[in-house]
Amino acid sequence: MNKTGKVESFYFPTKDGMLKLHVYGFNPVGSWGEVYTTLNEQTVCVKGFHRQKTIMRSVKMMLDSNVNKKQG
């Protein structure tokens, strides 16, 4: 995928730090895209077709891995 296209960034403050989302692709609608989610030093990359579902899946993976990291 060519990453020189449109990039969207979202920043959400959480009690564990700043949650950063970088969304590439998904243009035109239905094409591939990538979502990079960063919390502190940890980054998760998720690829998919549906923008909203891919963003939600990426955030869920990040939060699940963060909870497992705290428990372990």
C-alpha positions as protocol buffer text, in pm:
chain_id: "A"
residue {
  index: 1
  type: MET
  ca { x: 0 y: 0 z: 0 }
}
residue {
  index: 2
  type: ASN
  ca { x: 121 y: 349 z: -78 }
}
residue {
  index: 3
  type: LYS
  ca { x: 145 y: 548 z: 246 }
}
residue {
  index: 4
  type: THR
  ca { x: 186 y: 887 z: 80 }
}
residue {
  index: 5
  type: GLY
  ca { x: -191 y: 927 z: 57 }
}
residue {
  index: 6
  type: LYS
  ca { x: -438 y: 1056 z: 312 }
}
residue {
  index: 7
  type: VAL
  ca { x: -349 y: 1001 z: 677 }
}
residue {
  index: 8
  type: GLU
  ca { x: -580 y: 1064 z: 971 }
}
residue {
  index: 9
  type: SER
  ca { x: -454 y: 1091 z: 1327 }
}
residue {
  index: 10
  type: PHE
  ca { x: -659 y: 1070 z: 1644 }
}
residue {
  index: 11
  type: TYR
  ca { x: -536 y: 1127 z: 1999 }
}
residue {
  index: 12
  type: PHE
  ca { x: -726 y: 1015 z: 2308 }
}
residue {
  index: 13
  type: PRO
  ca { x: -605 y: 1073 z: 2664 }
}
residue {
  index: 14
  type: THR
  ca { x: -642 y: 768 z: 2888 }
}
residue {
  index: 15
  type: LYS
  ca { x: -539 y: 694 z: 3246 }
}
residue {
  index: 16
  type: ASP
  ca { x: -250 y: 483 z: 3106 }
}
residue {
  index: 17
  type: GLY
  ca { x: -119 y: 749 z: 2866 }
}
residue {
  index: 18
  type: MET
  ca { x: -200 y: 899 z: 2526 }
}
residue {
  index: 19
  type: LEU
  ca { x: -373 y: 661 z: 2284 }
}
residue {
  index: 20
  type: LYS
  ca { x: -268 y: 752 z: 1929 }
}
residue {
  index: 21
  type: LEU
  ca { x: -442 y: 625 z: 1615 }
}
residue {
  index: 22
  type: HIS
  ca { x: -295 y: 668 z: 1267 }
}
residue {
  index: 23
  type: VAL
  ca { x: -530 y: 561 z: 987 }
}
residue {
  index: 24
  type: TYR
  ca { x: -397 y: 504 z: 632 }
}
residue {
  index: 25
  type: GLY
  ca { x: -593 y: 414 z: 320 }
}
residue {
  index: 26
  type: PHE
  ca { x: -962 y: 319 z: 301 }
}
residue {
  index: 27
  type: ASN
  ca { x: -1001 y: 550 z: 1 }
}
residue {
  index: 28
  type: PRO
  ca { x: -1202 y: 483 z: -214 }
}
residue {
  index: 29
  type: VAL
  ca { x: -1453 y: 327 z: 20 }
}
residue {
  index: 30
  type: GLY
  ca { x: -1406 y: -49 z: 48 }
}
residue {
  index: 31
  type: SER
  ca { x: -1035 y: -52 z: -32 }
}
residue {
  index: 32
  type: TRP
  ca { x: -760 y: -177 z: 198 }
}
residue {
  index: 33
  type: GLY
  ca { x: -640 y: 31 z: 486 }
}
residue {
  index: 34
  type: GLU
  ca { x: -419 y: 12 z: 793 }
}
residue {
  index: 35
  type: VAL
  ca { x: -462 y: 138 z: 1146 }
}
residue {
  index: 36
  type: TYR
  ca { x: -162 y: 187 z: 1376 }
}
residue {
  index: 37
  type: THR
  ca { x: -252 y: 220 z: 1744 }
}
residue {
  index: 38
  type: THR
  ca { x: 12 y: 335 z: 1992 }
}
residue {
  index: 39
  type: LEU
  ca { x: -9 y: 348 z: 2370 }
}
residue {
  index: 40
  type: ASN
  ca { x: 312 y: 442 z: 2551 }
}
residue {
  index: 41
  type: GLU
  ca { x: 586 y: 235 z: 2379 }
}
residue {
  index: 42
  type: GLN
  ca { x: 358 y: -38 z: 2238 }
}
residue {
  index: 43
  type: THR
  ca { x: 222 y: -33 z: 1881 }
}
residue {
  index: 44
  type: VAL
  ca { x: -41 y: -252 z: 1711 }
}
residue {
  index: 45
  type: CYS
  ca { x: -104 y: -260 z: 1334 }
}
residue {
  index: 46
  type: VAL
  ca { x: -432 y: -392 z: 1192 }
}
residue {
  index: 47
  type: LYS
  ca { x: -527 y: -417 z: 823 }
}
residue {
  index: 48
  type: GLY
  ca { x: -877 y: -444 z: 685 }
}
residue {
  index: 49
  type: PHE
  ca { x: -1144 y: -325 z: 443 }
}
residue {
  index: 50
  type: HIS
  ca { x: -1406 y: -166 z: 670 }
}
residue {
  index: 51
  type: ARG
  ca { x: -1264 y: 152 z: 828 }
}
residue {
  index: 52
  type: GLN
  ca { x: -1473 y: 169 z: 1147 }
}
residue {
  index: 53
  type: LYS
  ca { x: -1447 y: -203 z: 1224 }
}
residue {
  index: 54
  type: THR
  ca { x: -1071 y: -198 z: 1166 }
}
residue {
  index: 55
  type: ILE
  ca { x: -1027 y: 99 z: 1401 }
}
residue {
  index: 56
  type: MET
  ca { x: -1238 y: -70 z: 1670 }
}
residue {
  index: 57
  type: ARG
  ca { x: -1047 y: -398 z: 1629 }
}
residue {
  index: 58
  type: SER
  ca { x: -714 y: -217 z: 1659 }
}
residue {
  index: 59
  type: VAL
  ca { x: -816 y: -32 z: 1977 }
}
residue {
  index: 60
  type: LYS
  ca { x: -957 y: -351 z: 2128 }
}
residue {
  index: 61
  type: MET
  ca { x: -634 y: -541 z: 2056 }
}
residue {
  index: 62
  type: MET
  ca { x: -430 y: -261 z: 2214 }
}
residue {
  index: 63
  type: LEU
  ca { x: -642 y: -242 z: 2527 }
}
residue {
  index: 64
  type: ASP
  ca { x: -652 y: -623 z: 2565 }
}
residue {
  index: 65
  type: SER
  ca { x: -274 y: -647 z: 2534 }
}
residue {
  index: 66
  type: ASN
  ca { x: -234 y: -362 z: 2784 }
}
residue {
  index: 67
  type: VAL
  ca { x: -461 y: -539 z: 3038 }
}
residue {
  index: 68
  type: ASN
  ca { x: -270 y: -866 z: 2990 }
}
residue {
  index: 69
  type: LYS
  ca { x: 59 y: -681 z: 3038 }
}
residue {
  index: 70
  type: LYS
  ca { x: -61 y: -540 z: 3371 }
}
residue {
  index: 71
  type: GLN
  ca { x: -189 y: -877 z: 3496 }
}
residue {
  index: 72
  type: GLY
  ca { x: 126 y: -1067 z: 3403 }
}
